[in-house]
Each structure stands twice: as structure tokens, then as C-alpha cells.
Amino acid sequence: MARTKTRPVALSPAERTVLTRLVRTGSHPAQQVRRARILLELDENDPGRDGPVPLQQTVAERAGVHVDTVGKTSKAYAERGGDVTATISRKKRLTPPVEPTVTGEVEARLIALACSTPPEGQARWSLRLLERHVALVDDIPNLDHSTIGRVLKKTNSART
């Protein structure tokens, strides 16, 4: 399986130094080290290399990965415009996996409810009492008493 010339990897001397240091020293995530080793093997500007860039199969054997990993790494390098740090680093999520139920507005409404006078027959608000009252209010999502406690603890409000 030959490496196509549509995605060449050409590292600058500074990038090569950074990748070499990442591979040889320190404690880095294994995925970063693997990708850095692949990029170093695929580098066309390597001054120490005799001959052409090796095939993907050879690079995979040297780096200790599957051939598909070599192809995906070179593709990621090309798609990210030759940015080495973006290629070896993990991509950050744009959105959290689960949307938070407690937003700033919900938090403000909950604090206002906790700071109000407790219902008749109660000396003060308890977390379970707040949970029951939150369930009755339409524009606040149903929250568990532990979530309510976490929100109120975060605000340092004195509920007496």
C-alpha cells in the first residue's frame, strides 16, 4: 500500500524538534506520542533520511500501529493545514455531551425561591421541600434535591 503524494508531510526544523522532544522526553498521552512518531516517519524534509519516504506499511511497522492509523494521521495533517499541534492533539468538543439543566436563569429563580419565606407551617426551607415547590413551578425544570443543594451550596447564601 503506497503512500499517495496528495497528502505529503513536510515538517519545519522547529516542528521536527518539538515532535522529537515529545516522543523522547516527558510524560505525554500515548495517542500524542503515536501520532508524533508517525509524523516524524512521514516527514519529507528529514535531513537524516536516505532515499524516499517509506511506504505506509513500513511506517506502521516502525511506529507500532495499524496501516489505517498512518493514513488517518496523514489525512488529519493535510486537513488541518499542516498544523502539527492540532494533528497530534485531541479535538475539543464544541458542545457538552449533555446540556446542563441548571442555567443561570434557573439558578437565579431557585435562589430567589430559597431566600423567600417558607410555606406556612414550616420554619425554614429544606431541600426536599424546595424540590416539591420547584416541581410545581412551570418555568423551572424538575430538579432533584441533591442538585438543588449543589446550586445553593455554590452560592454561599444564608437560608435561615
Phi, psi and chi 1 to 4 in degrees:
 res  aa     phi    psi   chi1   chi2   chi3   chi4
   1 MET       -  106.9  174.5  177.2 -145.9      -
   2 ALA   -83.0  149.1      -      -      -      -
   3 ARG   -82.1  126.8 -170.7  172.8  150.2  -85.9
   4 THR   -76.0  152.0   61.2      -      -      -
   5 LYS   -84.7    4.5  -69.1  -66.1 -178.4 -179.9
   6 THR   -74.0  -21.0   57.8      -      -      -
   7 ARG  -127.5   66.6  -63.8 -171.8  -61.1 -105.0
   8 PRO   -74.4  148.6   26.8  -33.2      -      -
   9 VAL  -109.9  113.4  175.3      -      -      -
  10 ALA  -124.3  105.4      -      -      -      -
  11 LEU   -94.7  144.6  -58.9  174.3      -      -
  12 SER   -79.4  163.6   68.8      -      -      -
  13 PRO   -58.9  -35.1  -25.5   33.5      -      -
  14 ALA   -67.5  -43.1      -      -      -      -
  15 GLU   -64.6  -40.0  -68.8  171.2  -23.6      -
  16 ARG   -62.6  -40.8  178.4  169.2 -101.8  -57.6
  17 THR   -64.3  -43.1  -55.6      -      -      -
  18 VAL   -63.0  -45.6  167.3      -      -      -
  19 LEU   -66.1  -40.2  -70.5  177.5      -      -
  20 THR   -63.3  -42.7  -54.9      -      -      -
  21 ARG   -64.6  -38.8 -171.4  175.2  -59.8  127.7
  22 LEU   -64.1  -39.9 -174.9  132.2      -      -
  23 VAL   -72.4  -38.1  168.0      -      -      -
  24 ARG   -93.2  -26.5  -67.7 -175.4  179.9  168.6
  25 THR  -127.9  160.2   61.7      -      -      -
  26 GLY    78.2 -176.5      -      -      -      -
  27 SER  -117.7  108.8  174.3      -      -      -
  28 HIS  -126.3  157.7  -57.3  -75.0      -      -
  29 PRO   -58.9  141.8  -24.0   32.0      -      -
  30 ALA   -59.9  -35.9      -      -      -      -
  31 GLN   -63.7  -40.4 -167.2  174.7   45.2      -
  32 GLN   -64.3  -42.6  -82.6 -171.5   -4.9      -
  33 VAL   -64.2  -43.1  173.5      -      -      -
  34 ARG   -60.6  -46.9  -86.2 -165.3  -56.8  -90.7
  35 ARG   -65.2  -38.0  -71.5  178.2 -178.4  157.7
  36 ALA   -64.6  -41.9      -      -      -      -
  37 ARG   -62.6  -39.2  -70.5 -177.4   68.4 -161.1
  38 ILE   -65.2  -44.9  -69.2  169.3      -      -
  39 LEU   -63.3  -38.7  -71.5  177.8      -      -
  40 LEU   -64.9  -38.6  -73.5  170.4      -      -
  41 GLU   -69.3  -33.7  -72.4  -69.3  -28.3      -
  42 LEU   -86.0   -4.8  -68.5  175.3      -      -
  43 ASP   -63.3  124.9 -176.6   20.9      -      -
  44 GLU   -83.5  -18.0  -66.7 -175.9  -10.2      -
  45 ASN   -95.6   17.1  -65.2  -22.0      -      -
  46 ASP   -68.6  115.8 -175.1    5.5      -      -
  47 PRO   -71.1  -21.2   23.6  -29.5      -      -
  48 GLY   -89.5    0.1      -      -      -      -
  49 ARG   -89.7  135.8  174.0  174.7  -65.6  136.4
  50 ASP  -102.7  118.6  -66.1  -30.6      -      -
  51 GLY    95.3 -169.8      -      -      -      -
  52 PRO   -77.6  173.9   29.2  -35.8      -      -
  53 VAL   -66.4  134.7  175.4      -      -      -
  54 PRO   -66.9  163.2   18.7  -26.0      -      -
  55 LEU   -68.4  162.4  -60.1  176.4      -      -
  56 GLN   -60.4  -36.9  -76.1 -174.3   -7.9      -
  57 GLN   -62.5  -42.2 -178.9   67.3   37.2      -
  58 THR   -66.3  -42.6  -51.2      -      -      -
  59 VAL   -63.2  -40.7  171.3      -      -      -
  60 ALA   -62.9  -41.5      -      -      -      -
  61 GLU   -65.6  -42.1  -70.9  171.4    4.6      -
  62 ARG   -66.5  -38.9  -71.5 -179.3 -173.3  168.1
  63 ALA   -85.0  -12.4      -      -      -      -
  64 GLY    75.4   35.0      -      -      -      -
  65 VAL  -129.4  176.9  -64.1      -      -      -
  66 HIS   -81.4  157.3 -166.1  -90.6      -      -
  67 VAL   -60.8  -36.6  177.8      -      -      -
  68 ASP   -62.6  -33.6  -66.9  -17.8      -      -
  69 THR   -64.6  -38.2  -53.1      -      -      -
  70 VAL   -64.6  -45.2  175.3      -      -      -
  71 GLY   -62.7  -42.5      -      -      -      -
  72 LYS   -67.5  -35.9  -71.8  176.9 -176.1  177.5
  73 THR   -68.4  -42.7  -56.1      -      -      -
  74 SER   -67.9  -33.8   64.3      -      -      -
  75 LYS   -66.8  -42.9 -178.6  179.6  177.6 -175.5
  76 ALA   -63.5  -38.1      -      -      -      -
  77 TYR   -62.0  -43.2  178.5   80.2      -      -
  78 ALA   -69.4  -40.8      -      -      -      -
  79 GLU   -68.2  -29.7  -73.3  174.9   -8.0      -
  80 ARG   -92.6   15.3  -67.4  179.0  175.2  105.5
  81 GLY    69.2   27.8      -      -      -      -
  82 GLY    81.4   14.9      -      -      -      -
  83 ASP   -81.1  111.0 -173.3    6.5      -      -
  84 VAL   -67.7  -45.6  172.4      -      -      -
  85 THR   -64.9  -36.4   55.0      -      -      -
  86 ALA   -70.0  -30.1      -      -      -      -
  87 THR   -72.4  -42.2  -56.8      -      -      -
  88 ILE   -88.0  -18.7   64.9  169.9      -      -
  89 SER   -86.5  161.6  -61.9      -      -      -
  90 ARG   -78.9  139.9 -163.2  178.8  157.4  148.0
  91 LYS   -76.8  131.7 -171.1  171.8   93.0  174.0
  92 LYS   -79.6  143.3  -70.8  -74.6 -174.2 -176.4
  93 ARG   -72.8  141.9  -69.7 -176.2   72.6  114.9
  94 LEU   -81.0  -33.9  -62.9  176.1      -      -
  95 THR  -125.2  150.1   58.2      -      -      -
  96 PRO   -69.3  156.5   21.2  -28.8      -      -
  97 PRO   -64.5  -31.1   16.0  -24.1      -      -
  98 VAL  -129.1  127.0  176.9      -      -      -
  99 GLU   -65.5  138.1  -70.8  -65.7  -36.9      -
 100 PRO   -69.2  139.0   21.0  -27.9      -      -
 101 THR   -84.1  -25.9   56.4      -      -      -
 102 VAL   -99.2  101.8 -180.0      -      -      -
 103 THR   -95.5 -179.6   60.6      -      -      -
 104 GLY   -62.1  -39.5      -      -      -      -
 105 GLU   -67.8  -43.3 -178.6 -178.5  -23.6      -
 106 VAL   -63.3  -41.1  170.5      -      -      -
 107 GLU   -62.1  -43.1 -170.5  174.2  -36.3      -
 108 ALA   -64.4  -42.3      -      -      -      -
 109 ARG   -64.7  -39.3  -62.1  -77.9  -47.4  -91.7
 110 LEU   -66.4  -41.4 -173.3   59.3      -      -
 111 ILE   -65.8  -41.3  -67.5  168.7      -      -
 112 ALA   -62.4  -40.4      -      -      -      -
 113 LEU   -65.2  -41.4 -179.3   63.5      -      -
 114 ALA   -69.0  -29.3      -      -      -      -
 115 CYS   -86.7   -9.9  -69.3      -      -      -
 116 SER   -76.3  172.8   66.8      -      -      -
 117 THR   -71.2  141.0   57.1      -      -      -
 118 PRO   -69.7  162.6   19.9  -26.5      -      -
 119 PRO   -64.2  163.2    9.0  -12.7      -      -
 120 GLU   -63.1  135.4 -161.3  170.1  -54.2      -
 121 GLY    93.9   -4.6      -      -      -      -
 122 GLN  -116.0  138.5  -57.9  -68.4  -30.9      -
 123 ALA   -78.6  -35.9      -      -      -      -
 124 ARG  -155.4  170.8   61.7 -173.6 -177.3   92.9
 125 TRP   -77.4  131.3  -73.4  103.6      -      -
 126 SER  -103.6  164.9   68.2      -      -      -
 127 LEU   -64.8  -38.1  -66.9  179.0      -      -
 128 ARG   -71.2  -33.9  -62.2 -158.1 -172.4 -101.5
 129 LEU   -67.0  -42.9 -174.4   61.1      -      -
 130 LEU   -61.0  -39.0  -80.0  169.9      -      -
 131 GLU   -60.6  -42.9  178.9 -177.1   10.4      -
 132 ARG   -66.2  -39.5  -74.2 -166.5  -64.8  -93.8
 133 HIS   -71.2  -34.9  -84.0  -89.0      -      -
 134 VAL   -64.8  -36.3  164.4      -      -      -
 135 ALA   -64.7  -27.2      -      -      -      -
 136 LEU   -80.6  -25.3  -62.3  174.7      -      -
 137 VAL   -80.9  132.5  179.2      -      -      -
 138 ASP   -75.5  -39.7  -70.2  -25.5      -      -
 139 ASP   -88.6    6.2   54.4  -17.3      -      -
 140 ILE  -113.5  129.7  -61.5  177.6      -      -
 141 PRO   -66.9  153.8   22.9  -31.1      -      -
 142 ASN   -64.0  125.3  -70.5  -19.2      -      -
 143 LEU  -120.8  146.1  -60.3  173.5      -      -
 144 ASP   -75.6  155.2 -173.0   50.9      -      -
 145 HIS   -62.8  -31.1   65.0  -82.9      -      -
 146 SER   -69.6  -36.3   59.8      -      -      -
 147 THR   -66.4  -42.0  -54.7      -      -      -
 148 ILE   -61.7  -42.1  -66.9  171.0      -      -
 149 GLY   -62.4  -40.3      -      -      -      -
 150 ARG   -63.9  -42.1 -122.8  180.0  -68.0  125.5
 151 VAL   -65.5  -44.3  168.9      -      -      -
 152 LEU   -72.2  -30.8  -65.0  176.8      -      -
 153 LYS   -68.2  -36.1 -179.2  178.2 -179.8 -179.3
 154 LYS   -66.0  -27.8 -170.1  170.5   70.1  170.5
 155 THR   -87.7  -13.1   60.9      -      -      -
 156 ASN    57.3   35.9  -67.6  -29.9      -      -
 157 SER   -87.9  142.5   59.6      -      -      -
 158 ALA   -91.9  110.6      -      -      -      -
 159 ARG  -104.0   91.2  -56.6  176.0  -35.3  -90.8
 160 THR  -121.2      -   56.2      -      -      -
